[in-house]
Amino acid sequence: MAINDDRKADAPGEPRPRRLRAAVIATVALAALTGGAAFLADNLTNAFGPDSLCGGAVSADAVNDALGWGKVSDTMYGDGKTLKADGSSCVAKVSRGVFGDDRFVAVDLRRSGNLTPFAVDAGSRLFAASANGGSAGAVRDSSFAFALFPADCKSGQQATAKSVSSDAQGLARLAVSVANHAAEQQGCGKAPLPAPHELTPAGTDRALDRNAACGLPGLTMPDTPGGPAYRATVTSATDPLWTCLIHSDRDPRSSITFTIGTDPRLVAAPTGDPGPTLGRAQEVGTFEAVTTCQGRPTRFRFKPDGLWDLVPNGDETWKQFLVAGGKAIGCEPIL
């Protein structure tokens, strides 16, 4: 009798249809597992997403580092192509797919000609160039960070990052990464800045010492009997900037700020006709001057926005600040 070839291939006691069903189930299970893994990878990581965002100015890895795992995407505003044009900005998004909890960070590039943007950063945490391999900037309220461009780029350029979904360190690293990528696009920044690893503590509120305002011996303010209690908040470092904010709880919209920019990259060099001189300082605006401290261009700024009982003679306060502030950062006598 001839032997049935199909039966010959089957294992003893196992009909062929059962074996086929098992193979089909295994194949389907493998496909499901493979497809599920791809689905999870696509939704939980940026495995299939872009390497860069915002016209190449933002690294996807840096966004994930700041906002956590997930797939990244972006939305450009302004010219809709790059961050180079004035008024353009970009919002990067980290999505966790079906798990929700999308996170966002807004980035843009700025260029400042003076110290105005930094006048109220008295409570910021700074990352100083001297402690971070050249990276310099600040983080305010753990939701806004700026980083200066590398030294061979134009002065006054900063990259900013705003997010409520990142910690201070992550936001600082992202701002520096944006500065590096934008500098590369501009053809400068031949030595990229390292990720910052050390932030100073935030400045703390303290009672105003009228004989040494902002901790500067020689910067004095008159007594105001019956007036409100004044307080001062001072940054805890002088690199890349030092700032003091004087305020009172009675009038929160009024303040006095003193700012010293100690990093030459912080502001653009003055242009146009030279202003009047005040000792070794060249005045470049109302109560704002540039001078040289330890061979580096340094800016001083005094902004009285109310609280006139503390500064009845603005010119005298300005001169005191140039002297006392210069001493505090080891600057040669200015006046």
ZAKOLSE-293064 format. One record per residue (C-alpha): x, y, z; residue in one letter; residue number from 1. Coordinates in Angstrom, 3 decimals. Layout:
<rec x="X" y="Y" z="Z" residu="A" num="NUM"/>
...
This chain:
<rec x="0.000" y="0.000" z="0.000" residu="M" num="1"/>
<rec x="1.261" y="3.435" z="-0.876" residu="A" num="2"/>
<rec x="2.079" y="5.713" z="1.960" residu="I" num="3"/>
<rec x="0.228" y="9.146" z="2.084" residu="N" num="4"/>
<rec x="2.899" y="11.880" z="1.716" residu="D" num="5"/>
<rec x="0.924" y="14.406" z="3.738" residu="D" num="6"/>
<rec x="0.441" y="12.041" z="6.610" residu="R" num="7"/>
<rec x="4.139" y="11.174" z="6.422" residu="K" num="8"/>
<rec x="5.088" y="14.805" z="7.145" residu="A" num="9"/>
<rec x="2.814" y="15.049" z="10.194" residu="D" num="10"/>
<rec x="4.028" y="14.212" z="13.651" residu="A" num="11"/>
<rec x="2.482" y="11.068" z="15.130" residu="P" num="12"/>
<rec x="-1.022" y="11.732" z="16.380" residu="G" num="13"/>
<rec x="-1.159" y="15.418" z="15.099" residu="E" num="14"/>
<rec x="-3.338" y="16.089" z="12.047" residu="P" num="15"/>
<rec x="-1.956" y="18.555" z="9.541" residu="R" num="16"/>
<rec x="-4.756" y="21.179" z="9.847" residu="P" num="17"/>
<rec x="-3.980" y="21.665" z="13.548" residu="R" num="18"/>
<rec x="-0.330" y="22.331" z="12.753" residu="R" num="19"/>
<rec x="-1.315" y="24.878" z="10.119" residu="L" num="20"/>
<rec x="-3.571" y="26.706" z="12.568" residu="R" num="21"/>
<rec x="-0.727" y="26.890" z="15.106" residu="A" num="22"/>
<rec x="1.623" y="28.310" z="12.504" residu="A" num="23"/>
<rec x="-0.924" y="30.922" z="11.453" residu="V" num="24"/>
<rec x="-1.533" y="31.944" z="15.076" residu="I" num="25"/>
<rec x="2.204" y="32.253" z="15.706" residu="A" num="26"/>
<rec x="2.637" y="34.336" z="12.562" residu="T" num="27"/>
<rec x="-0.226" y="36.637" z="13.502" residu="V" num="28"/>
<rec x="1.106" y="36.982" z="17.060" residu="A" num="29"/>
<rec x="4.565" y="37.854" z="15.765" residu="L" num="30"/>
<rec x="3.097" y="40.428" z="13.411" residu="A" num="31"/>
<rec x="1.053" y="41.883" z="16.233" residu="A" num="32"/>
<rec x="4.075" y="42.083" z="18.473" residu="L" num="33"/>
<rec x="6.176" y="43.641" z="15.730" residu="T" num="34"/>
<rec x="3.453" y="46.099" z="14.782" residu="G" num="35"/>
<rec x="2.803" y="46.892" z="18.426" residu="G" num="36"/>
<rec x="6.461" y="47.555" z="19.027" residu="A" num="37"/>
<rec x="6.552" y="49.854" z="16.025" residu="A" num="38"/>
<rec x="3.388" y="51.585" z="17.227" residu="F" num="39"/>
<rec x="4.835" y="52.097" z="20.698" residu="L" num="40"/>
<rec x="8.185" y="53.235" z="19.305" residu="A" num="41"/>
<rec x="6.402" y="55.700" z="17.059" residu="D" num="42"/>
<rec x="4.292" y="57.104" z="19.890" residu="N" num="43"/>
<rec x="6.586" y="56.858" z="22.898" residu="L" num="44"/>
<rec x="9.885" y="57.844" z="21.306" residu="T" num="45"/>
<rec x="11.092" y="59.960" z="18.430" residu="N" num="46"/>
<rec x="12.416" y="56.858" z="16.645" residu="A" num="47"/>
<rec x="10.614" y="57.705" z="13.407" residu="F" num="48"/>
<rec x="10.536" y="61.470" z="13.900" residu="G" num="49"/>
<rec x="12.772" y="64.295" z="12.623" residu="P" num="50"/>
<rec x="16.312" y="64.853" z="13.869" residu="D" num="51"/>
<rec x="15.913" y="68.627" z="13.897" residu="S" num="52"/>
<rec x="13.136" y="71.176" z="14.165" residu="L" num="53"/>
<rec x="12.466" y="74.843" z="13.511" residu="C" num="54"/>
<rec x="14.326" y="75.020" z="10.235" residu="G" num="55"/>
<rec x="17.309" y="73.145" z="11.645" residu="G" num="56"/>
<rec x="17.874" y="75.486" z="14.593" residu="A" num="57"/>
<rec x="16.624" y="73.053" z="17.232" residu="V" num="58"/>
<rec x="17.856" y="69.536" z="17.902" residu="S" num="59"/>
<rec x="15.134" y="66.950" z="18.493" residu="A" num="60"/>
<rec x="17.385" y="65.239" z="21.042" residu="D" num="61"/>
<rec x="17.705" y="68.516" z="22.954" residu="A" num="62"/>
<rec x="13.921" y="68.905" z="23.001" residu="V" num="63"/>
<rec x="13.502" y="65.369" z="24.328" residu="N" num="64"/>
<rec x="16.198" y="66.047" z="26.906" residu="D" num="65"/>
<rec x="14.321" y="69.127" z="28.123" residu="A" num="66"/>
<rec x="10.723" y="67.901" z="27.889" residu="L" num="67"/>
<rec x="11.006" y="64.128" z="28.244" residu="G" num="68"/>
<rec x="10.427" y="61.173" z="25.956" residu="W" num="69"/>
<rec x="7.983" y="61.270" z="23.072" residu="G" num="70"/>
<rec x="7.587" y="62.082" z="19.395" residu="K" num="71"/>
<rec x="8.587" y="65.632" z="18.431" residu="V" num="72"/>
<rec x="7.061" y="68.075" z="15.980" residu="S" num="73"/>
<rec x="7.112" y="71.828" z="15.462" residu="D" num="74"/>
<rec x="5.121" y="74.834" z="14.316" residu="T" num="75"/>
<rec x="6.894" y="77.834" z="12.829" residu="M" num="76"/>
<rec x="5.620" y="81.371" z="13.177" residu="Y" num="77"/>
<rec x="6.710" y="84.493" z="11.330" residu="G" num="78"/>
<rec x="8.296" y="83.739" z="7.979" residu="D" num="79"/>
<rec x="7.400" y="80.078" z="8.416" residu="G" num="80"/>
<rec x="10.783" y="78.694" z="7.371" residu="K" num="81"/>
<rec x="13.626" y="79.569" z="9.709" residu="T" num="82"/>
<rec x="14.377" y="81.406" z="12.920" residu="L" num="83"/>
<rec x="16.680" y="83.845" z="11.150" residu="K" num="84"/>
<rec x="14.057" y="86.406" z="10.173" residu="A" num="85"/>
<rec x="13.041" y="89.106" z="12.621" residu="D" num="86"/>
<rec x="9.799" y="88.263" z="14.366" residu="G" num="87"/>
<rec x="9.981" y="84.538" z="13.654" residu="S" num="88"/>
<rec x="9.616" y="81.980" z="16.407" residu="S" num="89"/>
<rec x="8.963" y="78.278" z="16.743" residu="C" num="90"/>
<rec x="7.046" y="76.019" z="19.112" residu="V" num="91"/>
<rec x="8.340" y="72.468" z="19.527" residu="A" num="92"/>
<rec x="5.988" y="69.782" z="20.798" residu="K" num="93"/>
<rec x="6.661" y="66.447" z="22.469" residu="V" num="94"/>
<rec x="3.709" y="64.092" z="22.095" residu="S" num="95"/>
<rec x="3.171" y="60.824" z="23.922" residu="R" num="96"/>
<rec x="0.532" y="59.642" z="21.486" residu="G" num="97"/>
<rec x="-2.467" y="57.901" z="23.007" residu="V" num="98"/>
<rec x="-1.052" y="58.584" z="26.456" residu="F" num="99"/>
<rec x="-1.610" y="62.347" z="26.167" residu="G" num="100"/>
<rec x="0.447" y="64.767" z="28.290" residu="D" num="101"/>
<rec x="1.765" y="66.782" z="25.338" residu="D" num="102"/>
<rec x="4.526" y="69.230" z="26.249" residu="R" num="103"/>
<rec x="5.625" y="72.411" z="24.514" residu="F" num="104"/>
<rec x="8.585" y="74.768" z="24.354" residu="V" num="105"/>
<rec x="8.742" y="78.061" z="22.464" residu="A" num="106"/>
<rec x="12.126" y="79.097" z="21.100" residu="V" num="107"/>
<rec x="13.311" y="82.216" z="19.338" residu="D" num="108"/>
<rec x="16.417" y="84.250" z="18.632" residu="L" num="109"/>
<rec x="16.971" y="87.771" z="19.880" residu="R" num="110"/>
<rec x="19.550" y="90.475" z="19.638" residu="R" num="111"/>
<rec x="19.790" y="93.149" z="22.296" residu="S" num="112"/>
<rec x="21.607" y="96.455" z="22.089" residu="G" num="113"/>
<rec x="21.354" y="97.215" z="25.793" residu="N" num="114"/>
<rec x="20.694" y="95.638" z="29.175" residu="L" num="115"/>
<rec x="16.951" y="96.336" z="29.223" residu="T" num="116"/>
<rec x="15.858" y="92.690" z="28.816" residu="P" num="117"/>
<rec x="17.832" y="91.702" z="31.906" residu="F" num="118"/>
<rec x="16.790" y="94.466" z="34.288" residu="A" num="119"/>
<rec x="14.275" y="92.393" z="36.252" residu="V" num="120"/>
<rec x="16.203" y="89.129" z="36.339" residu="D" num="121"/>
<rec x="17.370" y="89.635" z="39.920" residu="A" num="122"/>
<rec x="15.978" y="86.252" z="40.969" residu="G" num="123"/>
<rec x="17.423" y="84.319" z="38.029" residu="S" num="124"/>
<rec x="19.690" y="81.340" z="38.237" residu="R" num="125"/>
<rec x="22.754" y="82.091" z="36.122" residu="L" num="126"/>
<rec x="25.096" y="79.781" z="34.286" residu="F" num="127"/>
<rec x="28.424" y="81.526" z="34.061" residu="A" num="128"/>
<rec x="30.926" y="81.163" z="31.246" residu="A" num="129"/>
<rec x="33.751" y="80.747" z="33.749" residu="S" num="130"/>
<rec x="32.089" y="77.661" z="35.260" residu="A" num="131"/>
<rec x="30.509" y="76.145" z="32.157" residu="N" num="132"/>
<rec x="33.186" y="76.097" z="29.485" residu="G" num="133"/>
<rec x="31.992" y="79.305" z="27.836" residu="G" num="134"/>
<rec x="28.235" y="78.707" z="28.028" residu="S" num="135"/>
<rec x="26.520" y="81.685" z="29.641" residu="A" num="136"/>
<rec x="22.962" y="82.754" z="30.289" residu="G" num="137"/>
<rec x="20.216" y="82.533" z="32.879" residu="A" num="138"/>
<rec x="17.004" y="80.755" z="33.787" residu="V" num="139"/>
<rec x="14.126" y="82.703" z="35.314" residu="R" num="140"/>
<rec x="11.342" y="81.003" z="37.299" residu="D" num="141"/>
<rec x="12.367" y="77.671" z="35.725" residu="S" num="142"/>
<rec x="10.219" y="78.602" z="32.714" residu="S" num="143"/>
<rec x="12.341" y="81.010" z="30.646" residu="F" num="144"/>
<rec x="15.984" y="80.677" z="29.688" residu="A" num="145"/>
<rec x="18.366" y="82.611" z="27.507" residu="F" num="146"/>
<rec x="21.803" y="81.594" z="26.295" residu="A" num="147"/>
<rec x="24.422" y="83.760" z="24.626" residu="L" num="148"/>
<rec x="25.811" y="82.792" z="21.232" residu="F" num="149"/>
<rec x="29.437" y="81.600" z="20.922" residu="P" num="150"/>
<rec x="32.084" y="84.287" z="21.206" residu="A" num="151"/>
<rec x="32.872" y="84.589" z="17.476" residu="D" num="152"/>
<rec x="29.243" y="85.483" z="16.627" residu="C" num="153"/>
<rec x="27.786" y="88.975" z="16.679" residu="K" num="154"/>
<rec x="27.457" y="90.497" z="20.131" residu="S" num="155"/>
<rec x="24.048" y="90.739" z="21.729" residu="G" num="156"/>
<rec x="22.683" y="87.520" z="20.213" residu="Q" num="157"/>
<rec x="20.717" y="85.180" z="22.425" residu="Q" num="158"/>
<rec x="18.661" y="82.045" z="22.031" residu="A" num="159"/>
<rec x="15.626" y="81.824" z="24.301" residu="T" num="160"/>
<rec x="13.457" y="78.919" z="25.405" residu="A" num="161"/>
<rec x="10.147" y="79.126" z="27.283" residu="K" num="162"/>
<rec x="8.364" y="76.156" z="28.793" residu="S" num="163"/>
<rec x="6.492" y="75.132" z="31.921" residu="V" num="164"/>
<rec x="7.329" y="71.475" z="31.287" residu="S" num="165"/>
<rec x="11.053" y="71.503" z="31.972" residu="S" num="166"/>
<rec x="13.326" y="71.994" z="34.920" residu="D" num="167"/>
<rec x="15.878" y="74.794" z="35.044" residu="A" num="168"/>
<rec x="18.821" y="72.617" z="33.996" residu="Q" num="169"/>
<rec x="16.961" y="71.133" z="31.030" residu="G" num="170"/>
<rec x="15.836" y="74.531" z="29.816" residu="L" num="171"/>
<rec x="19.378" y="75.912" z="30.114" residu="A" num="172"/>
<rec x="20.760" y="73.015" z="28.077" residu="R" num="173"/>
<rec x="18.100" y="73.517" z="25.414" residu="L" num="174"/>
<rec x="18.806" y="77.257" z="25.106" residu="A" num="175"/>
<rec x="22.527" y="76.567" z="24.638" residu="V" num="176"/>
<rec x="21.780" y="73.871" z="22.056" residu="S" num="177"/>
<rec x="19.607" y="76.315" z="20.088" residu="V" num="178"/>
<rec x="22.364" y="78.942" z="20.263" residu="A" num="179"/>
<rec x="24.867" y="76.417" z="18.877" residu="N" num="180"/>
<rec x="22.642" y="75.286" z="16.000" residu="H" num="181"/>
<rec x="21.623" y="78.834" z="15.078" residu="A" num="182"/>
<rec x="25.265" y="79.935" z="15.162" residu="A" num="183"/>
<rec x="26.181" y="77.109" z="12.816" residu="E" num="184"/>
<rec x="23.490" y="78.238" z="10.408" residu="Q" num="185"/>
<rec x="24.923" y="81.753" z="10.517" residu="Q" num="186"/>
<rec x="28.439" y="80.510" z="9.822" residu="G" num="187"/>
<rec x="29.849" y="81.366" z="13.245" residu="C" num="188"/>
<rec x="30.277" y="79.415" z="16.453" residu="G" num="189"/>
<rec x="33.197" y="77.366" z="15.200" residu="K" num="190"/>
<rec x="33.697" y="76.116" z="18.760" residu="A" num="191"/>
<rec x="30.251" y="74.943" z="19.953" residu="P" num="192"/>
<rec x="29.391" y="75.684" z="23.559" residu="L" num="193"/>
<rec x="29.117" y="72.747" z="25.968" residu="P" num="194"/>
<rec x="25.896" y="71.957" z="27.796" residu="A" num="195"/>
<rec x="25.845" y="73.947" z="31.052" residu="P" num="196"/>
<rec x="26.140" y="71.838" z="34.184" residu="H" num="197"/>
<rec x="26.229" y="74.418" z="36.970" residu="E" num="198"/>
<rec x="23.582" y="77.024" z="37.797" residu="L" num="199"/>
<rec x="23.877" y="79.521" z="40.615" residu="T" num="200"/>
<rec x="21.186" y="79.670" z="43.303" residu="P" num="201"/>
<rec x="18.445" y="82.215" z="42.692" residu="A" num="202"/>
<rec x="18.791" y="85.566" z="44.433" residu="G" num="203"/>
<rec x="16.820" y="85.983" z="47.628" residu="T" num="204"/>
<rec x="14.842" y="88.922" z="48.975" residu="D" num="205"/>
<rec x="16.413" y="90.808" z="51.869" residu="R" num="206"/>
<rec x="15.841" y="94.061" z="53.694" residu="A" num="207"/>
<rec x="17.368" y="97.071" z="51.962" residu="L" num="208"/>
<rec x="20.587" y="98.249" z="53.606" residu="D" num="209"/>
<rec x="20.514" y="101.989" z="52.969" residu="R" num="210"/>
<rec x="24.238" y="102.363" z="53.707" residu="N" num="211"/>
<rec x="25.210" y="99.619" z="51.270" residu="A" num="212"/>
<rec x="22.274" y="99.173" z="48.902" residu="A" num="213"/>
<rec x="22.330" y="95.880" z="47.008" residu="C" num="214"/>
<rec x="25.353" y="94.868" z="49.067" residu="G" num="215"/>
<rec x="27.492" y="97.612" z="47.492" residu="L" num="216"/>
<rec x="29.344" y="99.722" z="50.086" residu="P" num="217"/>
<rec x="29.159" y="103.328" z="48.933" residu="G" num="218"/>
<rec x="25.769" y="103.022" z="47.244" residu="L" num="219"/>
<rec x="23.583" y="104.852" z="49.735" residu="T" num="220"/>
<rec x="19.915" y="105.759" z="49.959" residu="M" num="221"/>
<rec x="18.239" y="108.216" z="52.359" residu="P" num="222"/>
<rec x="16.027" y="107.229" z="55.262" residu="D" num="223"/>
<rec x="12.305" y="107.589" z="54.604" residu="T" num="224"/>
<rec x="10.569" y="107.762" z="58.005" residu="P" num="225"/>
<rec x="7.050" y="106.405" z="57.863" residu="G" num="226"/>
<rec x="7.582" y="105.030" z="54.369" residu="G" num="227"/>
<rec x="7.142" y="101.445" z="53.242" residu="P" num="228"/>
<rec x="9.625" y="98.680" z="53.955" residu="A" num="229"/>
<rec x="11.987" y="98.317" z="51.017" residu="Y" num="230"/>
<rec x="13.645" y="95.093" z="49.972" residu="R" num="231"/>
<rec x="16.366" y="94.149" z="47.499" residu="A" num="232"/>
<rec x="16.901" y="91.010" z="45.444" residu="T" num="233"/>
<rec x="20.417" y="90.471" z="44.137" residu="V" num="234"/>
<rec x="21.791" y="87.840" z="41.775" residu="T" num="235"/>
<rec x="24.294" y="85.531" z="43.376" residu="S" num="236"/>
<rec x="26.893" y="85.828" z="40.617" residu="A" num="237"/>
<rec x="28.511" y="88.489" z="38.441" residu="T" num="238"/>
<rec x="29.072" y="86.401" z="35.306" residu="D" num="239"/>
<rec x="27.520" y="87.024" z="32.784" residu="P" num="240"/>
<rec x="25.600" y="89.743" z="34.618" residu="L" num="241"/>
<rec x="24.900" y="91.183" z="38.048" residu="W" num="242"/>
<rec x="21.465" y="92.599" z="38.835" residu="T" num="243"/>
<rec x="19.765" y="94.142" z="41.848" residu="C" num="244"/>
<rec x="16.045" y="94.880" z="42.073" residu="L" num="245"/>
<rec x="14.749" y="97.190" z="44.832" residu="I" num="246"/>
<rec x="11.013" y="97.159" z="45.489" residu="H" num="247"/>
<rec x="8.313" y="97.534" z="48.111" residu="S" num="248"/>
<rec x="5.163" y="95.536" z="48.723" residu="D" num="249"/>
<rec x="3.167" y="98.755" z="48.909" residu="R" num="250"/>
<rec x="3.777" y="99.640" z="45.256" residu="D" num="251"/>
<rec x="4.678" y="96.463" z="43.318" residu="P" num="252"/>
<rec x="4.680" y="98.295" z="39.959" residu="R" num="253"/>
<rec x="7.537" y="100.602" z="40.976" residu="S" num="254"/>
<rec x="11.126" y="99.488" z="41.309" residu="S" num="255"/>
<rec x="14.764" y="100.471" z="40.989" residu="I" num="256"/>
<rec x="17.155" y="98.247" z="39.101" residu="T" num="257"/>
<rec x="20.930" y="98.195" z="38.865" residu="F" num="258"/>
<rec x="22.513" y="95.948" z="36.246" residu="T" num="259"/>
<rec x="26.085" y="95.183" z="35.212" residu="I" num="260"/>
<rec x="26.754" y="93.164" z="32.063" residu="G" num="261"/>
<rec x="30.151" y="91.520" z="32.496" residu="T" num="262"/>
<rec x="30.188" y="89.320" z="29.384" residu="D" num="263"/>
<rec x="31.105" y="91.127" z="26.129" residu="P" num="264"/>
<rec x="28.611" y="88.899" z="24.280" residu="R" num="265"/>
<rec x="25.704" y="90.196" z="26.342" residu="L" num="266"/>
<rec x="24.974" y="93.363" z="24.405" residu="V" num="267"/>
<rec x="25.784" y="94.740" z="20.992" residu="A" num="268"/>
<rec x="28.612" y="97.260" z="20.736" residu="A" num="269"/>
<rec x="27.453" y="100.889" z="20.662" residu="P" num="270"/>
<rec x="27.053" y="102.399" z="17.218" residu="T" num="271"/>
<rec x="26.803" y="105.948" z="15.946" residu="G" num="272"/>
<rec x="28.438" y="108.988" z="17.464" residu="D" num="273"/>
<rec x="30.175" y="108.409" z="20.795" residu="P" num="274"/>
<rec x="28.185" y="109.698" z="23.730" residu="G" num="275"/>
<rec x="29.513" y="111.896" z="26.531" residu="P" num="276"/>
<rec x="32.088" y="110.452" z="28.857" residu="T" num="277"/>
<rec x="31.841" y="110.013" z="32.587" residu="L" num="278"/>
<rec x="35.328" y="109.271" z="33.825" residu="G" num="279"/>
<rec x="36.437" y="106.192" z="31.880" residu="R" num="280"/>
<rec x="32.859" y="105.327" z="30.922" residu="A" num="281"/>
<rec x="31.129" y="106.293" z="27.686" residu="Q" num="282"/>
<rec x="27.442" y="106.980" z="28.189" residu="E" num="283"/>
<rec x="25.284" y="105.195" z="25.622" residu="V" num="284"/>
<rec x="21.875" y="106.107" z="27.019" residu="G" num="285"/>
<rec x="20.169" y="107.566" z="30.046" residu="T" num="286"/>
<rec x="21.969" y="106.076" z="33.035" residu="F" num="287"/>
<rec x="23.660" y="103.457" z="30.839" residu="E" num="288"/>
<rec x="27.364" y="103.380" z="30.050" residu="A" num="289"/>
<rec x="30.084" y="101.170" z="28.615" residu="V" num="290"/>
<rec x="33.595" y="100.962" z="29.994" residu="T" num="291"/>
<rec x="36.485" y="98.512" z="30.143" residu="T" num="292"/>
<rec x="36.911" y="96.266" z="33.162" residu="C" num="293"/>
<rec x="39.889" y="93.921" z="33.276" residu="Q" num="294"/>
<rec x="40.299" y="94.367" z="29.531" residu="G" num="295"/>
<rec x="36.686" y="93.444" z="28.751" residu="R" num="296"/>
<rec x="33.849" y="95.711" z="27.572" residu="P" num="297"/>
<rec x="31.385" y="96.003" z="30.452" residu="T" num="298"/>
<rec x="27.999" y="97.728" z="30.666" residu="R" num="299"/>
<rec x="26.400" y="99.483" z="33.632" residu="F" num="300"/>
<rec x="22.706" y="100.383" z="33.786" residu="R" num="301"/>
<rec x="20.610" y="102.180" z="36.408" residu="F" num="302"/>
<rec x="16.840" y="102.291" z="35.935" residu="K" num="303"/>
<rec x="14.702" y="104.210" z="38.477" residu="P" num="304"/>
<rec x="11.109" y="103.290" z="37.773" residu="D" num="305"/>
<rec x="9.413" y="105.094" z="40.632" residu="G" num="306"/>
<rec x="10.500" y="104.969" z="44.296" residu="L" num="307"/>
<rec x="11.890" y="108.491" z="43.874" residu="W" num="308"/>
<rec x="12.163" y="108.979" z="47.629" residu="D" num="309"/>
<rec x="15.114" y="106.568" z="47.523" residu="L" num="310"/>
<rec x="16.861" y="108.306" z="44.616" residu="V" num="311"/>
<rec x="16.035" y="112.035" z="44.904" residu="P" num="312"/>
<rec x="19.229" y="112.841" z="42.985" residu="N" num="313"/>
<rec x="19.504" y="110.370" z="40.131" residu="G" num="314"/>
<rec x="22.831" y="111.706" z="38.854" residu="D" num="315"/>
<rec x="24.455" y="111.219" z="42.254" residu="E" num="316"/>
<rec x="23.059" y="107.685" z="42.595" residu="T" num="317"/>
<rec x="24.326" y="106.880" z="39.104" residu="W" num="318"/>
<rec x="27.851" y="108.007" z="39.965" residu="K" num="319"/>
<rec x="27.788" y="106.075" z="43.233" residu="Q" num="320"/>
<rec x="26.748" y="102.967" z="41.352" residu="F" num="321"/>
<rec x="29.565" y="103.270" z="38.813" residu="L" num="322"/>
<rec x="32.102" y="103.501" z="41.631" residu="V" num="323"/>
<rec x="30.602" y="100.895" z="43.981" residu="A" num="324"/>
<rec x="29.637" y="98.486" z="41.200" residu="G" num="325"/>
<rec x="33.039" y="98.783" z="39.596" residu="G" num="326"/>
<rec x="34.741" y="97.902" z="42.873" residu="K" num="327"/>
<rec x="32.442" y="94.916" z="43.362" residu="A" num="328"/>
<rec x="33.513" y="93.276" z="40.081" residu="I" num="329"/>
<rec x="37.172" y="94.186" z="40.400" residu="G" num="330"/>
<rec x="37.042" y="96.949" z="37.820" residu="C" num="331"/>
<rec x="39.672" y="99.636" z="37.558" residu="E" num="332"/>
<rec x="38.449" y="102.984" z="38.972" residu="P" num="333"/>
<rec x="35.846" y="104.391" z="36.598" residu="I" num="334"/>
<rec x="35.504" y="107.883" z="38.067" residu="L" num="335"/>
